[in-house]
Amino acid sequence: MRNTLVYLKSSSAVYNSETKFYRWNFMNPIQARKDELITTQVLEAEFPVSYYNVDSTNNEFELVVISEDVDGTGGIFYTETYTKTLTPKNYTASQIAAEIDAIADKTHSTLNCSYDNRTGIMTLVVNATSAEPSDAVTSVSIGKDCSCRKLMGFSDFQTISGALGQAQLKFIGDSVVDLNKTTNVYIETDLLLESRNTNGEKSGILAKIQINKPFLGLVHYQHSNAIPIELGRKDTNLDHIDLRMVNDGNESINFNGNNSFSITILFNYIKKDKLLLGEEPMTETVIPIIDNINTGDSCDEYSENEIDMDMDMD
């Protein structure tokens, strides 16, 4: 079986900031013969864990607090929204809690945030202020633009409501904090593959690499009995390859600068049946033996009978 090894270094690639793909151009194309198809697999890869657990995709905090004036007739509500944009970088849970806790108080409410390292749970505490006419907290909910909710252990649009006249609400996360930006890095191409993503859709995923190193560590990946992936029938002449690395959320990995990485890819050329290649197979003309309807004898046998009859007549 013919094959070609390609050693890719990030320093040799051209990066497309819109598509987030790195492109490597091949001076000598990967080219299959007429009766071949191409399979590919990632043999090894090295890249730094230099991406942050908080970046532009998950750094927005938004909490909506509704307070009520229960003095007199009541029924007067005030909505106050707490917001915070976290600076992209690597955070601990306690550091995130401190950032949220530092948000300035509002007219009718105050906000405090704490983290319990024994449970991994984050808690928000909202108190009504002494300002009139508000003197109770009616509800607290995660805002629609809160992109850091998973990071902090809160679910989408999580809400808690208070009883009439309740001056304090404790808003406890549904889950433990999730400080892992991703547990895997996926190497993806824009070529047509028979790979499937978690939704069963066709994707260009070549390899899934587990992140087993801490922040600023270096991941070394080597395939373990990886199965080659067949390229599309039209992809038989490759003068370049486009790759990108994405996380579990299908978001492009930001390595924060010119941190180098490398990938080794194996291309195999496999022979395929002509029918699978879309060509018409050569066929031989076969003359069938037709049974005699009256006797069940074959035509050849019938011909022999005729010859015998002719000989008897002579």
N, C-alpha and C positions, 0 to 999 in steps of 0.2 A: 504494500500500500504506500502510495506517495504521501508525503506530508511536508508542511512548512512551519517552522517556528518563527514567531514574531516577538521581538523584545521591545516593549513600548516604555518610553520614559516621558514623564509629564513635561520635561523641559523641551522636548522636541514637538510638542503638540501645539495646535492653535486653538484657543479657547473662544467659544461663542457665548457671549454674556446673555444673549436672549434665550437660546435653546439650552444652555448650560452643558453642552456637549464639547468634549475635547476631540479634535480631529488630527489623525496621523495620516500623512500622505505616503504612499508606497512608490518608491522609484521603480521597483520591480513588482508588478501587480500579482496578486494571488489569483491564478488562472487555472480553471479546470479544463480538462480535455472534453471533447464532444460527448463522450460516453461516461462522463463523471459528474458527480455532485460533490458539494463541499460540506463537511461538518466542522464544527469548531468547539473549543472548550478552553476555559481559563486554567492554566497549569499552576500559576503562582502569582502572587501580588504582594506588594508592600506599600503601606501608606500610614501616615501619622494620624493619631487621634488628636488633631489640633482644632477640631470644630467645637463650638461652645454648646452647653446645654440650654442656654438662653440666647436666642438670636431674633432676627426680625420677624420670624414666623410664630413666636410664642412669648413675646415680651410685653403684651398689653394686658393690664389689669383693669377691670371695670366691675364695680359693685353698685347696685341700685338699692337705696334705702327709702322706704315710704314711712313717713311719720304722720301722726294724727293728733289734732287738738281735741282732747276729750273733756276739756273744761266747758262748762255750760251745756249748750246743745250738742257740741261735737260735730263730727262729719266734715271737718276741714282737714284736707290732706296736703302734705308737702313731700315732693320727690327730690331727693338729693343723690347725686351720682359721684362716687369716688373713682378716680382714675389715676393710673400710674404707668409710665412707660419705662420698663427696666432697660438699663444699658446692656447691650449684648456683651456677654462674657460668661465665664463659668461661675456658678453659684452653688453654695450649700443651701440646705433648706432653712437653716437659721438666718442666713444672709437675706434670703428672699423675704422671710417673715419680718425682718428688721426694715426692709425697704417699704413694705406695705404698712407697717406700724407707724412709719414716719409721715404718712400722708396727713395733711392738715385737716383738722376738724371742720365740720360744717356748722351752719347756724342751728339746726335742730337735732343734730346727732354727732356722735364721736365714733371713731373706728380704732380698734386695736387688733393686732395680729400676733399670734404666738405659735410656736412649733414645739411639739413634744417628741423628743428623740427616742423615747421608750416605745411609742406607738407608731411613730412615723406620720402622725396626723397633724394637720394645720387647722387652727381655729380662729375665726373672726368674731369679735365681740363688738356689738353696736349698742350704744347707750343713748337714750334721749337726753337732751340738754335741758337746762332750766329756762331756756328762752321761751317766751310766750309767743303764740298760743300753744305750741307743740309740747306735749309732755308724755308721749307714748310712741313706741316703735311698732308699726303695724306689720311690716314685712321687709325681708332682706333677700335679694336674689342676685345671682351671677348675671352680669350684663351680656348682651348679645355679642359685643366686641371684645370680650375677655378671652384672649388667645392663650393665656397662661393657666387656665383652669385645670388642665390635666397635670401640668407641672406641680400645682399646689394641691392636687387631690380632690378637686371639686368637679362635679359632672356638669354637663351642658344645662344651662338655665336652671340650675339647682336653686330652690327657694325654700324659705322658712317663714311661717307666719306666727305672729304673737297674739296673745289674748288681749281683750279690751283693757287698756290702761297699762299694759306691760312696758316697763321702762327699759328693759334690756333683752336683747336676743343674742344667743350664742349660735353661731353659724359654723358647724363642724363639717370638715371635708368628708365626702362619701368614701374616699379611698386614701391609701397612703400616698405620700408625695411621690412623684415620678421624675427623678432628676436625670434619668437617662434619655438623652435626646433620641437615641436609637440603640437597639441591641444588635442590629445588623446593618451592613452596608451592601447594597446590591450593585453589581456592575451590569450596566445596561447598554445595549446598542440600538441603533435605529434600523438595523436589518430585520427582515421578516424571519421570525423564528417560530418554532412550535412550543415555545415556553408558555406557561400560563401564570398569571398573577393570582393573588388571594381571592379575587372575584371570578376566577375561571376565564378571564379575558386573555387573548393573545398578547404577549409582551416580548420585549427584547432582552429579558433578563438572561445573562450568561452565567452569573455566579452569585451566591449569597454567602457573605463573609461575616462570621460572628466577631463582635467586638469584645475581645478578651484582654484588653490592655486599658490602663487608666488614662486619664487626660494627659496629653503630651507624650504618651507611650507610642510605640511603633508596632503595628499589626503585621505579622508575617503569615501569609496564607499559602498553603500548598494543597492541591486537590487530593481527595481520597476516593479513589475509584469513581471519579466523575464520569458521567456518561456524555459522550459527544452529542452536540445539538446540531441537527441538520438545518442548513440554510435553505432559503426558498430556491425553487428551480431556476429563477432568473438571476440569482446571485452567484454567477459562475466566474465573474471577472471583477475583482475588487482592486481598485487603485487607491483606496483609502479606507479607513475605518473610523467611525464616530462612537465614542464611549462617554458615558457619564456615570457618576456614582450617586445613588439616592438612598434615603433612609427608609425606615419602616412606614413612614407616612407618604412615601413617593415624592419627597422633597429633595431637591438637589443638595448635596453635601458642600458646605462652605469650609474649605480648609484654612481660611484666614491667612491669605498671603500666598507667596510662591513656595509653599511647602511641597517638596517633590514626592512623587509616588511612581511606582513602576508596575507593569502588568506583563505577563508572558502568556501569549495565546498560541495554541496549536491548531493549525488547519489541516484536516485530512481530506484526501480526494478518494471518493468511494465509487466503485463501479456500480452502475444501475442497469436493470433490465430495460431494454429499449422501449417496452410498453410504458414503464414508469417515467421515462424521459419524454414521452409524448410522441414517439415515432411509431409508425406502422410496422409491426413485425412482419418478416418475410414468411409467406405461407406456401405450402406445396399443394398442388391440385391432386385431390384424391378421388379416384373413380370408385363409387360404391358398388358393392355386389348386390344386385337386385334379385330378390327371391321370385321364383316362378309362382304365380298366383294359384295355378291348378294343382301342381304336384308338391310345392314346397321346396323343389330342387333349385339349386343355384343356377345362374345362367351358364356358368362354365360347365356344370354337369349336364345341363340340357344340350349344350353344344356337343359334348362327347357322345351323347345318345344319338344325336343326329348323324354323327360321323359313323357310328356303328351300324346304323340303319342303312346308310349309303353302301357300306361295305357288304352287307348281307344281300342287298339288291344286285350287286355285281356278281 
